[in-house]
Amino acid sequence: MAAVVGPLVLATLVGLFVLWPDGDLEISGPGVDVQRGTAEVQSIGPCRQAVEGCQLAQVELLSGPGAPGTAEALLPYGSQAPDVVAGDRIIVSFTEQAPDGEQYAFQDFDRGPPLLVLLILFAVGVLALSRWRGIGALASLAYSLVLIAVFMLPAIMEGSSPLLVAVTTASAIMLVTLYLSHGFTVRSTVAMLGTLVSLLVIGGLGWVFTRVGHFTGLVDEGSQYISGIAAQVDLRGLLLAGLVIGALGVLDDVTVTQTWAVWELADVDPDASTRSLFTRAMRIGRSHVASTVNTLVLAYVGATLPLMLVFSALSLPFGIAVSQEIVAQEVVRGLVGGLGIVAAVPVTTLIAAVVAGRLVRDRTAASGPSHRA
């Protein structure tokens, strides 16, 4: 196992070293110079200009340009404008070049406090159920998010191959999170190998079908904005990167579950052959695949539900609606991710059956003949 994991660790470290962003990227374009901060609304009144419905908020700046201090912030108006009242915490944008009195404007509500409460509840729930292992799981989650923020996103912005960056990120995440969450054991190593093989399957299939399907990556406002301010970003590769990272969490669940199932079967029947362990564990794996694939596909369908409603209102035929790139990319994500899960189960089960069967038999032989009633 060490002979297999060693090259993986080395390749991951080399990938991180070569692809690590240097921080010299300069981005220019609409909205890049806009600064943002948080504020609390003190009062609301009409705008100085005689514009019907226009409102101006007196805000206390909590962070960002001008904080601490007070300012006037323009509020959106119209039938679909959000309802802002005194006491609300909001996010304001600051444009230095704008005329006095119009430099600050409402951008969104500040959802930081409720999200923090939800995060605390999540952490408490994980720790209450998993105890010490829950600490490793939370540390793994924090590590994954930090790695994505400081390595993956800047590296893609600087023009590195999104797929290569995503695979390197996924490998770095696996090498740390699996051992932190489940312990530095042979089981964790087997689960990691099964996950890696599945990620390679997902990356390969995704690469093929994004090209066969003529995907451009220019399907939403975010992608179009990125193409305007950072032309060096490969948007088609960005789709692949999202596919790899999105499937990583599900694959972790599948490979860990299969590995632990094989070990339990081997512990119950130390004399079981590798073939017997594989066959029995695959019965568990088939049920797991059926539920997990359904969960993964429905998650991607949910991401495009508002758009599907638009297509339904326009009475578009189902085949045409699904062929639209913004929907088709979710179909590719769901189906390719599902194929990755399908590959993960037999691959992980086979590796686990070979390793677990041998370890358990060696342990049994070392402890002497068993005495069963």
VEXSENU-846381 format. One record per residue (C-alpha): residue number from 1; x, y, z. Coordinates in nm, 2 decimals. Layout:
VEXSENU-846381
   num        x        y        z
   NUM        X        Y        Z
...
END
This chain:
VEXSENU-846381
   num        x        y        z
     1     0.00     0.00     0.00
     2     0.29     0.24     0.08
     3     0.43     0.17    -0.27
     4     0.10     0.29    -0.42
     5     0.04     0.58    -0.19
     6     0.40     0.72    -0.21
     7     0.39     0.81    -0.58
     8     0.04     0.96    -0.53
     9     0.17     1.19    -0.25
    10     0.47     1.29    -0.45
    11     0.26     1.37    -0.76
    12     0.02     1.57    -0.55
    13     0.30     1.77    -0.40
    14     0.46     1.83    -0.74
    15     0.12     1.94    -0.87
    16     0.07     2.19    -0.59
    17     0.42     2.33    -0.63
    18     0.39     2.37    -1.01
    19     0.04     2.51    -1.02
    20     0.05     2.72    -0.70
    21    -0.06     3.08    -0.80
    22     0.20     3.35    -0.78
    23    -0.05     3.62    -0.69
    24     0.06     3.86    -0.97
    25    -0.27     3.84    -1.16
    26    -0.42     4.18    -1.25
    27    -0.78     4.19    -1.34
    28    -0.96     4.48    -1.50
    29    -1.32     4.51    -1.62
    30    -1.66     4.64    -1.51
    31    -1.72     4.61    -1.14
    32    -1.37     4.51    -1.05
    33    -1.29     4.84    -0.88
    34    -1.61     4.83    -0.67
    35    -1.54     4.78    -0.30
    36    -1.78     4.62    -0.06
    37    -1.86     4.63     0.31
    38    -2.14     4.58     0.57
    39    -2.37     4.83     0.72
    40    -2.67     4.86     0.95
    41    -2.97     5.06     0.83
    42    -3.06     5.35     1.07
    43    -3.34     5.51     0.88
    44    -3.49     5.54     0.53
    45    -3.61     5.84     0.34
    46    -3.68     5.96    -0.01
    47    -3.39     6.03    -0.26
    48    -3.29     6.39    -0.32
    49    -3.38     6.36    -0.68
    50    -3.75     6.37    -0.76
    51    -3.77     6.00    -0.88
    52    -4.08     5.81    -0.79
    53    -4.01     5.52    -0.55
    54    -3.64     5.61    -0.50
    55    -3.53     5.56    -0.15
    56    -3.21     5.66     0.04
    57    -3.10     5.48     0.36
    58    -2.89     5.64     0.64
    59    -2.65     5.36     0.74
    60    -2.39     5.29     1.00
    61    -2.08     5.14     0.82
    62    -1.96     4.83     1.01
    63    -1.68     4.72     0.77
    64    -1.53     4.81     0.44
    65    -1.46     5.16     0.30
    66    -1.54     5.44     0.54
    67    -1.60     5.22     0.84
    68    -1.66     5.30     1.12
    69    -1.88     5.59     1.02
    70    -2.21     5.68     0.87
    71    -2.32     5.73     0.51
    72    -2.61     5.74     0.27
    73    -2.68     5.44     0.06
    74    -2.91     5.42    -0.24
    75    -3.18     5.14    -0.22
    76    -3.32     4.95    -0.51
    77    -3.68     5.04    -0.60
    78    -3.95     4.89    -0.82
    79    -4.20     4.61    -0.79
    80    -3.94     4.34    -0.74
    81    -3.71     4.54    -0.51
    82    -3.62     4.39    -0.17
    83    -3.80     4.53     0.13
    84    -3.53     4.71     0.35
    85    -3.63     4.84     0.69
    86    -3.45     5.01     0.97
    87    -3.23     4.77     1.17
    88    -3.15     4.55     0.87
    89    -2.78     4.45     0.82
    90    -2.69     4.49     0.46
    91    -2.40     4.47     0.22
    92    -2.32     4.80     0.05
    93    -2.10     4.86    -0.26
    94    -1.87     5.16    -0.27
    95    -1.78     5.33    -0.60
    96    -1.52     5.60    -0.54
    97    -1.58     5.76    -0.88
    98    -1.95     5.81    -0.83
    99    -2.10     6.15    -0.73
   100    -2.12     6.25    -0.37
   101    -2.42     6.09    -0.20
   102    -2.43     5.81    -0.46
   103    -2.11     5.63    -0.37
   104    -2.27     5.38    -0.15
   105    -2.55     5.15    -0.27
   106    -2.74     4.85    -0.14
   107    -2.61     4.52    -0.29
   108    -2.76     4.25    -0.07
   109    -2.86     4.16     0.28
   110    -2.58     4.06     0.52
   111    -2.66     3.70     0.60
   112    -2.34     3.64     0.80
   113    -2.50     3.63     1.15
   114    -2.77     3.37     1.06
   115    -2.52     3.16     0.86
   116    -2.28     3.17     1.16
   117    -2.56     3.04     1.39
   118    -2.64     2.76     1.14
   119    -2.27     2.67     1.12
   120    -2.25     2.65     1.50
   121    -2.55     2.42     1.51
   122    -2.40     2.20     1.24
   123    -2.07     2.17     1.43
   124    -2.25     2.09     1.75
   125    -2.46     1.83     1.58
   126    -2.15     1.66     1.42
   127    -1.96     1.67     1.75
   128    -2.25     1.53     1.95
   129    -2.29     1.24     1.72
   130    -1.93     1.16     1.61
   131    -1.74     1.30     1.92
   132    -1.37     1.29     1.86
   133    -1.40     1.17     1.51
   134    -1.63     1.46     1.45
   135    -1.34     1.70     1.52
   136    -1.15     1.53     1.24
   137    -1.44     1.57     1.01
   138    -1.48     1.94     1.08
   139    -1.11     1.99     1.05
   140    -1.12     1.81     0.71
   141    -1.41     2.04     0.60
   142    -1.22     2.35     0.70
   143    -0.90     2.23     0.52
   144    -1.10     2.15     0.20
   145    -1.26     2.50     0.19
   146    -0.92     2.67     0.26
   147    -0.74     2.48    -0.01
   148    -1.01     2.56    -0.26
   149    -1.00     2.93    -0.17
   150    -0.62     2.98    -0.15
   151    -0.51     2.73    -0.43
   152    -0.78     2.61    -0.66
   153    -0.96     2.94    -0.74
   154    -0.65     3.16    -0.78
   155    -0.48     2.90    -0.99
   156    -0.77     2.88    -1.23
   157    -0.80     3.26    -1.24
   158    -0.43     3.27    -1.35
   159    -0.50     3.05    -1.65
   160    -0.39     2.71    -1.53
   161    -0.58     2.41    -1.67
   162    -0.90     2.39    -1.45
   163    -0.91     2.01    -1.49
   164    -0.55     1.96    -1.38
   165    -0.60     2.20    -1.09
   166    -0.92     2.03    -0.98
   167    -0.75     1.68    -0.99
   168    -0.46     1.81    -0.79
   169    -0.69     1.98    -0.54
   170    -0.90     1.66    -0.51
   171    -0.59     1.45    -0.45
   172    -0.47     1.70    -0.18
   173    -0.81     1.69    -0.02
   174    -0.82     1.31    -0.02
   175    -0.48     1.27     0.13
   176    -0.57     1.48     0.43
   177    -0.94     1.45     0.49
   178    -0.98     1.07     0.46
   179    -0.71     1.02     0.72
   180    -0.83     1.30     0.95
   181    -1.19     1.18     0.94
   182    -1.13     0.80     0.95
   183    -0.79     0.76     1.10
   184    -0.44     0.67     0.96
   185    -0.53     0.31     0.87
   186    -0.51     0.07     0.58
   187    -0.89     0.11     0.54
   188    -0.85     0.48     0.47
   189    -0.58     0.41     0.22
   190    -0.81     0.16     0.03
   191    -1.09     0.41     0.03
   192    -0.86     0.68    -0.10
   193    -0.74     0.46    -0.39
   194    -1.09     0.37    -0.49
   195    -1.18     0.74    -0.48
   196    -0.88     0.83    -0.70
   197    -0.96     0.57    -0.97
   198    -1.32     0.70    -0.98
   199    -1.21     1.06    -1.01
   200    -1.00     0.96    -1.31
   201    -1.30     0.80    -1.47
   202    -1.51     1.11    -1.40
   203    -1.24     1.34    -1.54
   204    -1.19     1.13    -1.85
   205    -1.56     1.09    -1.93
   206    -1.63     1.46    -1.86
   207    -1.35     1.56    -2.09
   208    -1.49     1.35    -2.37
   209    -1.85     1.45    -2.34
   210    -1.80     1.82    -2.30
   211    -1.62     1.82    -2.63
   212    -1.86     1.58    -2.81
   213    -2.15     1.79    -2.68
   214    -1.99     2.12    -2.79
   215    -2.01     2.28    -2.45
   216    -1.88     2.63    -2.43
   217    -1.91     2.71    -2.05
   218    -2.08     3.05    -2.13
   219    -2.42     2.96    -1.99
   220    -2.48     3.20    -1.70
   221    -2.40     3.55    -1.59
   222    -2.11     3.44    -1.37
   223    -1.93     3.26    -1.66
   224    -1.99     3.55    -1.89
   225    -1.86     3.80    -1.64
   226    -1.55     3.59    -1.58
   227    -1.49     3.57    -1.96
   228    -1.50     3.95    -1.97
   229    -1.26     4.02    -1.69
   230    -1.03     3.72    -1.71
   231    -1.01     3.59    -2.07
   232    -0.73     3.35    -1.97
   233    -0.98     3.13    -1.78
   234    -1.08     2.81    -1.97
   235    -1.46     2.80    -1.92
   236    -1.50     2.46    -2.06
   237    -1.23     2.33    -1.83
   238    -1.41     2.52    -1.55
   239    -1.71     2.29    -1.61
   240    -1.49     1.99    -1.57
   241    -1.33     2.12    -1.25
   242    -1.67     2.17    -1.10
   243    -1.77     1.81    -1.20
   244    -1.46     1.66    -1.03
   245    -1.49     1.86    -0.71
   246    -1.87     1.81    -0.70
   247    -1.84     1.43    -0.72
   248    -1.55     1.41    -0.46
   249    -1.78     1.43    -0.16
   250    -2.02     1.16    -0.28
   251    -1.73     0.93    -0.38
   252    -1.58     0.97    -0.03
   253    -1.91     0.84     0.12
   254    -1.93     0.55    -0.12
   255    -1.57     0.43    -0.10
   256    -1.55     0.46     0.28
   257    -1.88     0.27     0.32
   258    -1.77    -0.01     0.09
   259    -1.43    -0.04     0.25
   260    -1.57    -0.06     0.60
   261    -1.84    -0.32     0.48
   262    -1.57    -0.55     0.34
   263    -1.36    -0.52     0.66
   264    -1.66    -0.61     0.88
   265    -1.74    -0.91     0.66
   266    -1.38    -1.02     0.68
   267    -1.38    -0.99     1.06
   268    -1.69    -1.20     1.09
   269    -1.56    -1.47     0.86
   270    -1.18    -1.47     0.87
   271    -1.17    -1.78     0.64
   272    -1.37    -1.61     0.36
   273    -1.19    -1.60     0.03
   274    -1.14    -1.28    -0.17
   275    -1.40    -1.39    -0.41
   276    -1.65    -1.45    -0.13
   277    -1.58    -1.11     0.03
   278    -1.62    -0.93    -0.30
   279    -1.95    -1.10    -0.39
   280    -2.11    -1.04    -0.05
   281    -1.99    -0.68    -0.03
   282    -2.11    -0.61    -0.38
   283    -2.47    -0.69    -0.26
   284    -2.43    -0.40    -0.02
   285    -2.27    -0.18    -0.29
   286    -2.55    -0.23    -0.54
   287    -2.80    -0.10    -0.29
   288    -2.57     0.19    -0.21
   289    -2.52     0.28    -0.57
   290    -2.90     0.28    -0.64
   291    -2.97     0.54    -0.37
   292    -2.66     0.75    -0.41
   293    -2.69     0.79    -0.79
   294    -3.05     0.90    -0.74
   295    -2.94     1.15    -0.48
   296    -2.67     1.29    -0.70
   297    -2.88     1.33    -1.01
   298    -3.17     1.49    -0.82
   299    -2.93     1.74    -0.66
   300    -2.82     1.85    -1.01
   301    -3.18     1.86    -1.13
   302    -3.27     2.08    -0.84
   303    -3.00     2.33    -0.94
   304    -3.18     2.38    -1.27
   305    -3.54     2.37    -1.15
   306    -3.62     2.74    -1.20
   307    -3.49     2.72    -1.55
   308    -3.69     2.40    -1.62
   309    -4.00     2.59    -1.51
   310    -3.92     2.86    -1.77
   311    -3.89     2.59    -2.04
   312    -4.22     2.44    -1.92
   313    -4.39     2.78    -1.94
   314    -4.26     2.82    -2.30
   315    -4.39     2.47    -2.38
   316    -4.05     2.36    -2.52
   317    -4.03     1.99    -2.61
   318    -3.84     1.79    -2.35
   319    -3.56     1.70    -2.59
   320    -3.50     2.06    -2.69
   321    -3.52     2.18    -2.33
   322    -3.26     1.92    -2.21
   323    -3.03     2.00    -2.51
   324    -3.00     2.36    -2.39
   325    -2.64     2.40    -2.26
   326    -2.73     2.53    -1.92
   327    -2.95     2.22    -1.86
   328    -2.73     1.98    -2.05
   329    -2.43     2.06    -1.84
   330    -2.62     1.95    -1.53
   331    -2.72     1.63    -1.71
   332    -2.36     1.56    -1.79
   333    -2.26     1.63    -1.43
   334    -2.52     1.40    -1.30
   335    -2.47     1.11    -1.54
   336    -2.08     1.13    -1.54
   337    -2.08     1.16    -1.16
   338    -2.32     0.86    -1.15
   339    -2.08     0.66    -1.37
   340    -1.80     0.75    -1.13
   341    -2.00     0.61    -0.84
   342    -2.08     0.30    -1.04
   343    -1.70     0.25    -1.10
   344    -1.61     0.33    -0.74
   345    -1.81     0.04    -0.59
   346    -1.65    -0.26    -0.77
   347    -1.30    -0.10    -0.78
   348    -1.31    -0.02    -0.41
   349    -1.47    -0.35    -0.31
   350    -1.21    -0.55    -0.51
   351    -0.91    -0.36    -0.35
   352    -1.07    -0.39     0.00
   353    -1.15    -0.76    -0.05
   354    -0.79    -0.84    -0.15
   355    -0.63    -0.63     0.13
   356    -0.88    -0.71     0.41
   357    -0.89    -1.08     0.34
   358    -0.51    -1.10     0.35
   359    -0.47    -0.89     0.67
   360    -0.74    -1.07     0.86
   361    -0.61    -1.42     0.76
   362    -0.26    -1.31     0.86
   363    -0.38    -1.18     1.19
   364    -0.58    -1.50     1.26
   365    -0.28    -1.72     1.17
   366    -0.06    -1.51     1.40
   367    -0.30    -1.54     1.70
   368    -0.34    -1.92     1.65
   369    -0.64    -2.13     1.56
   370    -0.98    -2.00     1.65
   371    -1.21    -2.18     1.88
   372    -1.57    -2.14     1.77
   373    -1.87    -2.30     1.94
END
